[in-house]
């Protein structure tokens, strides 16, 4: 039995910190304790003066995504490899059916692409249209294939946008199945209107992108999704919140007792909208993603949201397009493929700007980078925890290690890095996936196809509670007789 013993480190979970050794074998954590005996043949990792943390979970990536006339440059092998190089050991990607494409057909297609993954993965499945076959396929995905979350794009009119009819039908079905609804919150009608208005006014460059997607566009969609979810009594997860308006909508809903979760991207915390005004088209276009990067007051609010618990998870929306692909929108910002990288750098950026600044404790860092995602998507404590019986997905983290982020040295399959030149302090020295060392001090040891698909069961206990609540609040019909003559 091959095994790895991590010795002398300080374990950091979301709820506690303590010094202990960690023994990993057969893909799981077998033992935790002080001065553990070294098994014969075990590989030893010296973690003295380092933290031993759950491997990161990025709950929002798009590997190999066909989008806007091209396909994302990162595939499931290169993307998961880049992730483990930065301490991320699991991704939750997205199956996105074309309009009228059966959900099961799209799901099987994405599963085929993902067979080359080097680390564990799972899928959200998008609902982009509606009929009875979608209703049936959602049930099959939950009951047979371990899917417990369904995505809805409120943006991208004329392509994958879900209108209110789709939202209502899909949210209702998700509630029936014990699944969570997720949304990309931008008002697609408003975006399309503003895009065309700006283009007609002669604004054709990347600066038109944030102008066509102002904060109010995001805030309106977030509020609408929250209200629909409230009426239908279904839990809601809002991806990549970037604006104060969306943040406030989540805070109000949670204060009212509604089960709403918020995600924030590492990029939205540290990059501002000045990037779109850079005169170099390639530079500005490389930052085109939706929602766009915002001004500094939004960044400050997002950090506070992460600190106070209004925002729960950190992600990247990793969706890579290289300069020749971005050039499709050279004369029309509406045609620039939306997406940026980041799966390799999320953990380091969050540590440097969060922990080192005092915004986050080390335990809050673990919660925001792995544990909360594991809990929300029902894979905790199998993931997101250093505990006996958990998957041995581990990042050994040196808080003193420094590095400069650059496209010249990253492992992501993209020719640009949105964090280019950023000097950060704090990085993983060793990453374990399924109990095997896949990265050690620059030595990448990933194996194509070693990643596993992770089932995520439905939320049966919470669903039962919803049924009880619905029964208690169920209105009774008023009996009316005929009027007397």
C-alpha positions in Angstrom: 0.0 0.0 0.0 1.6 3.3 -1.2 1.2 6.0 1.4 2.2 9.6 2.1 3.0 10.9 5.6 2.8 14.7 6.0 4.9 15.5 9.1 5.3 18.4 11.4 2.7 20.7 9.9 -0.1 22.8 11.3 -3.5 21.6 10.1 -6.0 24.3 9.2 -9.7 23.5 8.8 -12.5 26.0 8.6 -13.3 25.4 12.3 -9.9 24.8 14.0 -6.2 24.9 13.8 -3.7 22.4 15.4 -0.4 20.7 15.0 -0.4 17.1 13.8 0.9 14.7 11.2 -1.4 13.3 8.4 -1.2 9.9 7.0 -2.7 9.3 3.6 -3.2 5.9 1.8 -5.6 4.4 -0.7 -6.8 7.9 -1.6 -8.1 8.9 1.8 -6.8 10.3 5.1 -6.2 7.3 7.3 -4.8 8.9 10.5 -4.2 12.2 12.1 -2.1 12.7 15.2 1.2 13.8 16.7 4.4 11.9 15.9 2.8 9.3 13.7 4.9 6.3 12.9 6.1 6.2 9.3 4.8 3.2 7.4 7.3 1.1 5.4 7.8 2.7 1.9 5.8 5.8 2.7 6.8 9.1 1.0 7.4 11.8 3.7 6.5 15.4 3.2 8.2 17.7 5.6 5.6 20.3 6.5 7.5 22.1 9.3 6.5 25.8 9.5 3.8 25.1 6.9 0.0 24.8 7.0 -1.8 21.6 5.9 -5.1 22.6 4.4 -7.9 21.0 2.4 -7.2 21.2 -1.4 -9.1 24.1 -3.0 -12.4 23.6 -4.6 -13.2 25.9 -7.5 -16.9 25.8 -7.9 -17.0 27.7 -11.2 -14.9 26.8 -14.2 -15.5 26.3 -18.0 -13.0 23.9 -19.5 -13.3 23.3 -23.3 -16.4 25.5 -23.4 -17.8 26.1 -27.0 -18.8 29.7 -26.8 -19.3 32.8 -29.0 -18.0 31.0 -32.1 -14.9 29.5 -30.6 -13.8 27.0 -27.9 -12.0 27.8 -24.7 -8.3 27.0 -25.0 -8.1 25.1 -21.7 -9.1 21.5 -21.7 -9.8 19.3 -18.7 -6.3 17.9 -18.4 -4.4 21.2 -18.7 -7.0 23.0 -16.5 -7.0 20.6 -13.7 -3.2 20.4 -13.9 -3.0 24.1 -13.6 -5.4 24.0 -10.6 -3.3 21.5 -8.6 -0.2 23.6 -9.3 -1.9 26.3 -7.3 -3.4 24.1 -4.6 -6.9 23.5 -6.2 -7.7 19.8 -6.2 -11.3 19.8 -7.5 -13.4 21.8 -10.0 -17.1 22.0 -10.6 -17.5 22.7 -14.3 -20.7 23.4 -16.3 -22.6 21.4 -18.8 -24.3 24.0 -21.1 -26.7 22.6 -23.6 -27.5 24.5 -26.7 -31.2 25.6 -27.0 -33.3 22.6 -27.8 -30.4 20.2 -27.1 -31.4 17.4 -24.7 -29.8 17.8 -21.3 -28.6 14.2 -21.2 -27.0 14.5 -24.6 -25.0 17.6 -23.4 -24.1 15.9 -20.1 -22.7 12.8 -21.8 -20.7 15.0 -24.2 -19.1 16.9 -21.3 -18.4 13.7 -19.4 -16.5 12.5 -22.4 -14.4 15.6 -22.6 -13.7 15.4 -18.9 -12.3 11.9 -19.0 -8.8 13.4 -19.4 -9.0 15.4 -16.1 -6.0 15.0 -13.8 -7.9 15.8 -10.6 -11.5 15.3 -9.4 -14.4 17.2 -11.0 -18.1 17.5 -11.0 -20.8 19.3 -13.0 -23.5 21.9 -12.7 -26.0 21.4 -15.6 -27.4 24.5 -17.2 -31.1 24.7 -18.2 -31.3 26.8 -21.3 -34.8 25.9 -22.5 -37.8 24.1 -21.3 -40.2 21.3 -22.2 -41.2 18.0 -20.6 -38.0 16.3 -21.7 -36.0 18.9 -19.7 -38.2 18.1 -16.7 -37.5 14.4 -17.1 -33.7 14.8 -17.7 -33.3 16.9 -14.6 -34.8 14.0 -12.6 -32.4 11.5 -14.3 -29.4 13.8 -13.6 -30.2 14.0 -9.9 -31.2 10.5 -9.3 -28.7 8.6 -11.4 -25.8 10.9 -12.1 -25.1 12.8 -8.9 -26.0 16.3 -10.1 -27.6 18.5 -7.5 -27.3 22.0 -9.0 -28.8 23.5 -12.1 -27.5 26.7 -13.7 -29.5 29.5 -15.4 -28.0 32.2 -17.5 -30.1 35.4 -17.2 -27.8 37.0 -19.8 -26.7 36.2 -23.4 -30.0 37.0 -25.2 -30.4 35.0 -28.4 -28.2 32.2 -27.2 -28.4 30.5 -23.8 -30.5 33.1 -21.9 -33.2 31.6 -19.6 -36.3 33.8 -19.5 -38.7 33.9 -16.5 -40.8 31.0 -17.8 -37.7 28.8 -17.9 -36.6 30.0 -14.4 -40.0 29.3 -12.9 -40.3 25.8 -14.4 -36.7 24.9 -13.6 -36.6 26.3 -10.1 -39.8 24.4 -9.3 -38.3 21.1 -10.6 -35.1 21.7 -8.7 -37.2 22.1 -5.5 -39.0 18.8 -6.2 -35.7 17.0 -6.7 -33.9 18.5 -3.7 -31.4 20.4 -5.9 -30.1 23.9 -5.7 -30.8 26.5 -8.4 -27.9 28.7 -9.5 -27.9 31.8 -11.7 -25.7 34.1 -13.7 -27.4 37.3 -12.7 -27.4 39.9 -15.5 -30.5 41.2 -17.2 -30.0 40.0 -20.8 -32.6 42.3 -22.3 -30.9 45.3 -20.8 -27.5 44.2 -21.8 -28.5 43.6 -25.5 -30.2 47.0 -25.6 -27.2 48.8 -24.2 -24.7 46.9 -26.4 -26.6 48.0 -29.5 -27.0 51.6 -28.3 -23.3 51.9 -27.5 -22.2 50.4 -30.8 -24.6 52.7 -32.8 -23.0 55.6 -30.9 -19.5 54.6 -32.2 -18.2 52.8 -29.1 -16.7 49.7 -30.6 -13.7 48.8 -28.4 -13.5 46.8 -25.2 -14.4 49.9 -23.1 -18.0 49.3 -24.4 -18.1 46.0 -22.5 -18.5 47.4 -18.9 -20.6 50.3 -20.2 -23.1 47.8 -21.5 -23.2 45.8 -18.3 -23.5 48.4 -15.5 -24.0 47.3 -11.9 -27.7 47.9 -12.0 -28.0 45.2 -14.7 -26.6 42.7 -12.3 -28.5 44.0 -9.3 -31.9 43.8 -11.1 -31.3 40.2 -12.2 -30.1 39.1 -8.7 -33.1 40.6 -7.1 -35.5 39.0 -9.6 -33.9 35.6 -9.2 -34.0 35.9 -5.4 -37.7 36.9 -5.4 -38.6 33.9 -7.8 -36.6 31.6 -5.5 -38.4 33.0 -2.5 -41.9 32.5 -3.9 -41.0 28.9 -5.1 -39.2 28.1 -1.8 -36.0 26.8 -3.4 -32.4 27.4 -2.3 -30.4 29.7 -4.6 -26.7 30.2 -5.4 -25.7 33.3 -7.3 -22.4 33.0 -9.2 -19.7 35.7 -9.6 -21.2 38.6 -7.8 -19.3 41.7 -8.7 -21.6 44.6 -7.8 -22.8 46.3 -4.6 -26.4 46.0 -5.9 -26.2 42.2 -6.1 -24.4 42.0 -2.7 -27.1 44.0 -1.1 -29.9 41.9 -2.6 -28.3 38.8 -1.1 -27.8 40.4 2.3 -31.5 41.5 2.4 -32.7 38.0 1.5 -30.5 36.3 4.0 -31.5 38.7 6.7 -35.1 37.7 5.9 -34.2 34.1 6.4 -34.0 33.1 2.8 -31.4 30.4 1.8 -29.3 32.3 -0.7 -25.6 31.8 -1.2 -23.1 34.2 -3.0 -20.0 33.5 -4.9 -17.2 36.0 -5.7 -14.3 35.7 -8.1 -10.7 36.3 -7.1 -10.4 38.7 -10.0 -13.4 40.8 -9.0 -11.7 41.3 -5.6 -8.4 42.7 -6.9 -8.8 44.0 -10.5 -10.7 47.2 -11.3 -12.4 48.5 -14.5 -9.5 50.7 -15.6 -8.2 47.6 -17.6 -10.9 48.3 -20.2 -9.5 51.7 -20.9 -6.0 50.5 -21.8 -5.2 51.6 -25.3 -3.7 48.2 -26.1 -6.7 46.2 -27.6 -5.2 42.8 -26.7 -4.7 43.8 -23.1 -8.2 45.3 -22.7 -9.9 42.4 -24.6 -8.1 39.9 -22.4 -10.1 41.2 -19.4 -13.5 41.0 -21.1 -15.6 38.7 -19.0 -19.1 38.9 -17.6 -19.9 40.5 -15.3 -17.0 42.9 -16.0 -14.4 44.1 -13.5 -15.8 47.0 -11.4 -14.6 50.2 -9.8 -12.9 50.2 -6.4 -15.9 50.8 -4.3 -17.4 47.6 -5.5 -14.2 45.7 -4.6 -14.2 47.1 -1.1 -17.9 46.0 -0.7 -17.1 42.5 -2.0 -14.3 42.0 0.6 -16.7 43.1 3.3 -19.3 40.7 2.0 -16.8 37.9 2.1 -15.7 38.9 5.7 -19.3 39.0 7.1 -20.6 35.9 5.4 -22.9 37.4 2.8 -20.6 35.9 0.2 -19.6 32.3 0.9 -17.3 30.9 -1.9 -14.5 32.1 -4.1 -14.1 30.9 -7.7 -12.5 31.9 -11.0 -15.1 31.5 -13.8 -11.9 30.1 -15.5 -12.7 30.3 -19.2 -9.7 30.9 -21.4 -9.5 32.5 -24.8 -6.2 33.5 -26.3 -5.4 36.8 -28.2 -6.3 35.4 -31.7 -9.7 34.3 -30.3 -10.3 37.6 -28.6 -9.5 39.4 -31.9 -12.9 38.3 -33.2 -14.2 41.4 -31.6 -11.5 43.8 -32.8 -14.1 46.1 -34.4 -17.1 45.1 -32.3 -16.8 44.6 -28.5 -20.0 42.5 -28.6 -18.1 39.8 -30.4 -15.1 39.5 -28.0 -15.4 36.0 -26.4 -16.2 36.5 -22.7 -13.8 34.8 -20.3 -10.5 35.0 -18.3 -8.2 32.5 -16.6 -7.4 32.1 -12.9 -7.7 28.5 -11.7 -4.0 28.3 -10.9 -3.8 31.6 -9.0 -7.1 31.9 -7.0 -5.6 30.4 -3.8 -2.5 32.5 -3.8 -4.3 35.8 -4.7 -6.8 35.2 -1.9 -4.1 34.4 0.6 -2.0 37.4 -0.2 -4.8 39.9 -0.4 -7.0 38.3 2.2 -4.9 36.6 4.9 -1.8 38.8 4.7 -3.9 42.0 4.8 -5.9 40.8 7.8 -9.2 40.7 6.0 -9.4 36.9 6.5 -8.2 34.5 9.1 -6.5 31.3 8.0 -9.7 29.4 8.9 -11.9 31.8 6.9 -9.5 31.3 4.0 -10.1 27.6 4.1 -13.9 28.1 4.4 -13.9 30.4 1.4 -11.6 28.3 -0.8 -12.9 24.8 -0.1 -15.2 24.0 2.8 -18.1 26.3 2.1 -18.3 25.0 -1.5 -18.1 21.4 -0.2 -21.0 22.1 2.2 -23.2 24.0 -0.3 -22.9 21.3 -3.0 -23.2 18.4 -0.5 -19.8 16.8 -0.7 -18.6 17.7 2.8 -16.7 16.2 4.7 -15.5 14.0 1.8 -14.1 17.2 0.4 -13.1 20.5 2.1 -11.9 18.9 5.3 -8.7 17.5 6.8 -10.3 14.6 8.7 -10.0 10.8 9.0 -11.9 9.3 6.1 -11.9 12.4 3.9 -10.4 12.3 0.5 -6.7 13.0 0.7 -6.9 16.2 -1.4 -4.4 18.4 0.4 -2.4 21.6 -0.1 0.7 22.0 2.0 1.0 25.8 2.3 4.1 27.9 3.0 3.0 31.3 4.2 6.5 32.7 3.6 6.9 31.5 0.0 6.8 34.3 -2.6 6.3 34.3 -6.3 5.4 36.6 -9.1 2.4 35.6 -11.2 3.1 35.6 -15.0 1.9 34.0 -18.2 5.5 33.1 -18.9 5.6 30.7 -15.9 1.9 29.7 -15.3 0.6 26.3 -16.3 -2.7 27.5 -17.7 -3.2 27.1 -21.4 -3.6 30.8 -22.2 -1.3 33.5 -23.4 -2.3 36.1 -20.9 -2.7 36.3 -17.1 -5.1 38.8 -15.6 -2.9 38.9 -12.5 0.3 39.5 -14.5 3.2 40.9 -12.5 1.4 40.5 -9.1 3.9 39.6 -6.4 2.3 37.4 -3.8 3.4 35.9 -0.5 2.0 32.5 0.4 1.8 29.5 -1.8 1.5 25.7 -1.9 4.7 23.8 -1.9 3.0 20.4 -2.2 -0.4 19.3 -3.5 -1.9 15.9 -3.0 -4.8 14.6 -5.1 -6.4 11.3 -4.0 -3.4 10.8 -1.6 -0.8 11.1 -4.4 1.6 13.9 -4.8 0.7 15.7 -8.0 2.8 18.8 -7.5 5.9 19.4 -5.4 8.1 22.5 -5.5 7.6 23.1 -9.2 7.6 19.4 -10.1 4.3 18.6 -11.8 3.3 14.9 -11.5 -0.2 14.9 -12.9 -1.6 12.0 -14.9 -4.1 12.4 -17.7 -7.4 10.7 -16.7 -6.5 10.3 -13.0 -9.4 12.6 -12.0 -12.6 11.1 -10.9 -16.2 12.3 -11.4 -17.7 13.2 -8.0 -21.3 12.5 -7.3 -23.2 15.1 -5.4 -26.4 13.7 -3.8 -29.5 15.8 -3.5 -30.4 17.7 -0.3 -32.9 15.2 1.1 -32.9 16.6 4.7 -33.4 20.2 3.5 -35.9 19.0 1.0 -37.9 17.3 3.7 -37.8 20.6 5.7 -39.2 22.4 2.7 -42.0 19.9 2.3 -42.9 20.4 6.0 -42.8 24.2 5.6 -44.9 24.0 2.5 -47.5 21.8 4.3 -47.6 24.3 7.2 -48.1 27.3 5.0 -50.4 25.6 2.4 -53.5 27.8 2.0 -56.9 26.2 2.3 -59.6 26.7 -0.2 -62.6 28.8 0.7 -65.9 26.9 0.3 -68.6 29.0 -1.2 -72.2 28.0 -1.5 -75.0 29.3 -3.7 -76.6 32.6 -2.6 -80.1 32.3 -1.1 -82.9 33.2 -3.5 
